[in-house]
């Protein structure tokens, strides 16, 4: 499960005032013959200007040094929705977890929060806070950590060079095409791939290295809890991850990621770390034109703990999303997903669905800067009746969501 680290660049502008030099001839004292001569006639050149006031020079130096606020980025926001479930299922009726950020029938406030980041010459700090109905989902077992249950990110950074940086703390994952903040995605609601196959965030060390302007590397050494967002280590050994990001052109981006963690427990439910699970993630972004962007994401997970049959241990999913900017204020989006989750192991619900399809079109209108209005129907099909209704269960789910987001920041 999720959450994308942010490093800020400071551009210092050096300012210098042009100076003009003037040569002046003087006379030696005691030269009577020269002193007796009449004063020379006025020349056509202007005398040199007086020196600039000291106060202006100090102000100039301060301007060159810049303000500490030049290194700070921040934002504050709130997002809310009204969702109509065609089955009108009462809240708490057991909707699937993959709609965790917007799972209520009726009104909901998933997130209210703020972000702060400082990036100096050699280091920085990032803090993201989230409140609302969905905030506890960002950290598993948040009720056990009341002081940090609203923390989405909190880490320190060291900028070793222009190409190398190191982050230490609790940070968003590097995998997947979607992030927790809805306005940064094509759709308002996050996909099933985001919730069911990808981590949200990690606790540990992240290394970022830019090989060139078009090739970047990331490495993770984090607590062995890759399957969920938590700050506690649940395994005896850490999890490891890596990603290579390629930008062969201005319109194409490709990120290929891998992660592995130790698995296995004995009869007494103690960790044995005998088996290692494997996770592969590929994200491709393609600019089809100035106004049309395509985002592709596919995941594959292999967990030998789930059974001796490869079919039971193999999970995969794919997502395709397209965004179309109709104007500066109006945009269209759409996402289609297919997930397969093992044979009869209840990968996508406690009822044991094996496959899941989601279709989510999105219409967005921005009447002013920082204001985003969304209309989004969502259709889902499963091979089992995993969706609750007033009269029983169904393999089909239909929801219509109207969302509103307001945000400010630099």
C-alpha positions in Angstrom: 0.0 0.0 0.0 1.0 3.5 -0.7 1.9 6.7 -0.7 5.5 9.1 -3.9 9.1 11.4 -1.6 9.5 14.9 -2.6 12.8 16.7 -2.9 12.8 20.4 -3.5 15.3 22.4 -5.7 16.4 26.0 -4.7 17.5 28.3 -7.4 19.6 31.1 -6.1 19.8 34.2 -8.3 23.1 36.2 -8.0 22.7 39.9 -8.5 25.4 42.3 -9.2 25.3 46.1 -9.9 27.3 47.4 -12.8 30.0 49.9 -11.8 31.6 52.6 -13.8 35.2 53.8 -13.1 36.5 57.3 -13.8 40.2 58.4 -14.0 41.0 61.8 -12.4 44.2 63.7 -12.6 45.4 65.6 -9.4 47.9 68.3 -8.7 50.8 68.2 -6.3 50.6 70.6 -3.4 53.1 73.5 -3.6 53.1 73.7 -7.4 52.7 77.6 -7.4 52.7 78.0 -11.2 49.9 75.6 -11.7 48.0 76.9 -8.7 48.0 80.4 -10.1 46.4 79.4 -13.3 42.7 80.3 -13.6 40.2 77.5 -13.0 39.6 75.3 -16.0 36.4 75.6 -18.0 33.6 73.2 -17.3 34.1 70.0 -19.2 31.4 68.1 -21.0 31.6 64.9 -18.9 29.5 64.4 -15.8 31.2 63.8 -12.5 31.1 60.2 -11.0 27.9 59.4 -9.0 28.2 59.3 -5.3 28.6 55.9 -3.7 25.5 53.9 -3.0 24.2 54.1 0.6 25.4 51.4 2.9 21.8 50.5 3.7 21.1 49.6 0.1 24.3 47.5 0.0 23.1 45.5 3.0 19.7 45.0 1.5 21.3 43.8 -1.7 23.4 41.2 0.2 20.3 40.0 2.0 18.5 39.6 -1.3 21.3 37.6 -2.7 21.3 35.3 0.4 17.5 34.8 0.1 14.9 34.0 2.7 14.5 30.6 4.5 10.9 30.5 3.1 12.4 30.1 -0.4 13.3 26.6 0.8 9.8 25.7 2.1 6.8 24.2 0.3 3.4 23.7 2.0 -0.2 23.0 1.3 -3.5 22.6 3.2 -6.5 20.9 1.8 -9.9 19.2 2.5 -11.8 16.8 0.3 -15.4 15.5 0.8 -17.9 13.6 -1.2 -21.5 12.3 -1.5 -21.8 8.7 -2.8 -25.0 7.1 -4.0 -24.9 3.3 -3.8 -27.7 2.0 -6.1 -28.3 -0.8 -3.6 -28.5 1.8 -0.8 -26.4 -0.4 1.5 -26.3 1.1 5.1 -22.8 2.2 6.2 -21.0 -0.5 8.1 -22.6 -3.2 6.0 -19.3 -4.6 5.0 -18.3 -2.9 1.7 -15.1 -4.3 0.2 -11.9 -2.8 1.5 -10.7 -1.7 -1.9 -13.0 1.3 -1.7 -11.5 2.3 1.6 -11.1 6.1 0.9 -14.7 6.5 -0.3 -16.7 3.6 0.9 -19.7 5.2 2.6 -23.2 5.5 1.1 -24.0 9.2 1.7 -21.6 11.9 2.8 -18.0 11.3 3.7 -14.8 13.3 4.5 -11.9 11.0 3.7 -9.1 13.6 4.3 -8.3 16.9 5.8 -4.7 17.7 6.1 -1.5 19.6 5.4 2.0 19.1 4.1 5.2 20.8 5.0 8.7 20.3 3.5 12.0 22.1 3.9 14.9 21.5 1.6 18.1 23.3 2.4 21.5 23.0 0.7 22.5 19.7 2.4 19.3 18.3 3.9 15.6 18.7 4.6 12.6 17.5 6.4 9.1 16.4 5.2 5.9 16.1 7.3 2.5 15.2 6.0 -0.5 15.0 8.3 -4.0 13.6 7.4 -7.2 13.7 9.4 -10.6 12.3 8.5 -12.4 9.0 8.0 -9.6 7.5 5.8 -6.6 8.6 7.9 -6.4 5.4 10.0 -6.0 3.4 6.8 -2.6 5.0 6.1 -1.1 3.2 9.1 -2.3 -0.3 9.9 -3.3 -0.7 13.6 -3.3 3.0 14.0 -5.3 2.6 17.2 -2.1 1.3 18.8 -0.2 4.4 18.0 -2.4 7.3 18.9 0.3 9.9 18.7 1.1 9.2 15.0 -2.1 7.8 13.7 -2.5 10.9 11.5 1.0 10.9 10.0 1.1 10.1 6.3 4.9 10.9 6.0 7.6 12.0 8.4 11.2 11.7 7.3 14.5 13.5 7.2 16.6 13.8 4.0 20.3 14.2 3.4 21.4 15.7 0.0 24.8 14.1 -0.4 25.3 15.6 -3.9 23.2 16.9 -6.8 22.6 13.2 -7.8 22.4 11.4 -4.5 20.0 11.8 -1.6 19.0 9.6 1.4 15.6 9.6 3.2 15.2 8.1 6.7 11.8 7.7 8.4 8.2 7.0 7.3 7.6 7.7 3.7 5.3 7.0 0.7 5.9 3.9 -1.3 7.7 4.2 -4.6 5.4 1.7 -6.4 2.2 2.1 -8.3 0.6 4.8 -10.5 -1.8 6.3 -8.0 -1.2 8.2 -4.7 -3.4 9.0 -1.7 -4.2 12.6 -2.7 -7.1 12.4 -5.2 -6.3 15.5 -7.2 -3.0 14.0 -8.3 -4.7 11.0 -9.9 -6.9 10.6 -13.0 -9.8 9.6 -10.8 -11.3 10.7 -7.5 -11.4 7.2 -6.0 -8.4 5.0 -6.0 -8.4 1.7 -7.9 -8.5 -1.9 -6.6 -4.9 -2.3 -7.7 -3.8 0.5 -5.4 -5.6 -1.0 -2.4 -5.2 -4.7 -2.9 -1.7 -5.2 -4.4 0.5 -2.3 -3.5 1.8 -0.9 -0.2 1.0 2.6 0.9 4.2 3.5 2.7 7.3 2.2 4.4 9.5 2.8 7.5 13.2 2.6 6.9 15.8 4.0 4.5 15.3 5.2 0.9 18.2 6.0 -1.4 17.6 8.1 -4.6 20.3 8.3 -7.2 20.1 10.1 -10.6 22.4 8.5 -13.1 21.4 11.1 -15.7 18.6 13.4 -16.6 16.7 10.4 -18.0 17.7 7.6 -15.7 17.0 7.4 -11.9 17.4 4.7 -9.3 15.7 4.1 -5.9 16.6 1.5 -3.2 14.6 0.6 -0.1 15.6 -1.2 3.1 12.5 -1.1 5.3 10.7 -2.9 8.0 9.5 -6.4 6.9 5.9 -5.4 6.7 5.5 -4.8 3.0 1.9 -6.0 2.8 0.5 -3.2 4.9 1.3 0.3 6.2 2.7 0.1 9.7 5.7 1.5 11.6 6.5 -1.7 13.4 8.7 -4.5 12.1 6.8 -7.8 12.0 9.6 -10.0 10.6 13.1 -10.8 11.8 14.7 -9.5 8.6 13.9 -6.3 6.7 12.2 -6.0 3.3 14.2 -4.9 0.3 13.1 -2.9 -2.8 14.4 -1.2 -5.9 13.2 0.8 -8.8 14.6 2.1 -12.1 12.9 5.1 -13.7 13.4 5.9 -17.3 12.4 9.0 -19.3 13.5 8.3 -22.9 11.6 11.4 -24.1 9.5 14.3 -22.7 6.3 12.4 -23.4 7.2 8.9 -22.1 8.1 7.7 -18.6 8.7 4.1 -17.4 9.3 2.8 -13.8 10.1 -0.8 -13.1 10.1 -1.9 -9.5 10.8 -5.0 -7.4 10.5 -5.9 -3.7 10.9 -9.0 -1.6 10.3 -9.8 2.0 10.8 -12.9 4.2 7.7 -15.0 4.9 6.8 -18.1 6.8 5.6 -19.2 10.3 5.9 -22.4 12.2 3.1 -24.3 14.0 3.3 -21.9 17.0 2.8 -18.9 14.6 6.4 -17.7 15.1 8.2 -16.2 12.1 10.6 -18.6 10.4 11.6 -16.5 7.4 11.9 -19.6 5.3 10.1 -18.3 2.3 10.5 -15.0 0.4 7.6 -13.3 -1.4 8.2 -11.4 -4.6 6.6 -8.2 -6.0 7.0 -6.7 -9.4 5.5 -3.3 -10.4 5.6 -1.6 -13.8 4.2 1.9 -14.4 4.2 3.6 -17.9 3.1 7.2 -18.6 2.6 8.2 -22.2 1.7 11.7 -23.5 -0.4 10.9 -26.5 -0.8 14.7 -27.2 -0.7 18.0 -25.3 -4.1 17.2 -23.8 -4.2 13.4 -23.6 -2.2 11.3 -21.2 -2.2 7.5 -20.7 -1.2 5.8 -17.5 -0.5 2.0 -17.4 0.2 0.0 -14.3 0.7 -3.7 -13.8 1.6 -5.7 -10.7 2.6 -9.3 -10.1 3.0 -11.0 -6.7 4.2 -14.5 -5.8 3.8 -15.7 -2.3 4.8 -19.3 -1.7 3.2 -19.3 1.7 -0.3 -19.3 0.2 -0.1 -22.9 -1.1 1.9 -25.4 -3.0 0.1 -24.7 -6.2 1.5 -21.8 -8.2 -2.0 -20.8 -9.1 -2.8 -20.3 -5.4 0.4 -18.3 -4.8 0.3 -16.0 -7.9 -1.6 -12.7 -7.9 -1.6 -10.1 -10.7 -3.4 -7.1 -11.8 -3.4 -4.4 -14.5 -4.8 -0.9 -14.7 -5.2 1.5 -17.7 -6.2 5.1 -17.1 -6.5 8.0 -19.5 -6.9 11.7 -18.8 -8.1 14.2 -21.3 -7.9 18.0 -20.7 -10.8 19.6 -22.6 -9.9 23.1 -21.3 -8.2 24.8 -18.4 -11.2 24.1 -16.3 -12.7 20.9 -17.6 -11.2 17.4 -17.9 -12.3 13.8 -18.5 -10.8 10.6 -17.2 -11.3 6.9 -17.1 -9.8 3.8 -15.5 -10.3 0.1 -16.3 -8.8 -2.7 -14.1 -8.5 -6.4 -14.0 -7.2 -8.3 -11.0 -6.7 -12.0 -10.4 -6.1 -13.1 -6.8 -5.4 -16.8 -6.3 -7.7 -19.8 -6.3 -10.3 -19.7 -3.5 -8.2 -17.9 -1.0 -10.4 -14.9 -0.6 -7.8 -12.5 -2.1 -10.3 -9.7 -2.7 -12.8 -10.3 0.1 -13.7 -12.6 2.9 -16.1 -14.3 0.5 -13.3 -15.7 -1.7 -13.5 -13.8 -5.0 -10.9 -14.9 -7.5 -11.1 -12.1 -10.1 -12.3 -8.5 -10.1 -13.0 -5.9 -12.9 -13.6 -2.2 -12.2 -14.6 0.6 -14.7 -14.5 4.2 -13.4 -15.2 7.3 -15.7 -14.5 10.7 -14.2 -15.6 14.2 -15.0 -13.8 17.1 -13.3 -14.5 20.9 -13.3 -12.2 23.5 -11.8 -14.1 26.8 -11.4 -11.2 28.5 -9.7 -7.6 27.8 -8.6 -7.5 25.1 -5.9 -11.2 24.1 -6.3 -12.0 20.8 -7.9 -15.5 19.4 -8.5 -15.9 15.7 -9.5 -18.6 13.5 -10.8 -17.7 9.8 -10.9 -19.7 6.6 -11.4 -18.0 3.3 -10.7 -18.9 -0.2 -11.8 -17.4 -3.4 -10.5 -17.8 -7.1 -11.3 -16.5 -10.1 -9.4 -16.6 -13.8 -10.0 -18.3 -14.2 -6.6 -21.1 -12.3 -4.9 -18.9 -10.2 -2.7 -21.0 -7.0 -2.8 -23.6 -6.5 -0.1 -27.2 -5.5 -1.0 -30.4 -5.1 1.1 -31.6 -8.5 0.0 -28.4 -10.5 -0.1 -25.1 -10.4 -2.0 -24.3 -9.6 -5.6 -21.4 -9.9 -8.1 -22.2 -6.4 -9.4 -21.7 -3.0 -7.7 -22.7 0.4 -9.0 -21.9 3.7 -7.2 -22.1 7.3 -8.2 -19.8 9.8 -6.4 -19.8 13.6 -6.3 -16.7 15.0 -4.8 -15.3 18.5 -3.8 -11.7 19.3 -3.0 -10.3 22.7 -1.9 -6.5 23.3 -1.5 -4.1 26.1 -1.0 -0.3 26.2 -1.0 2.8 27.1 -2.9 
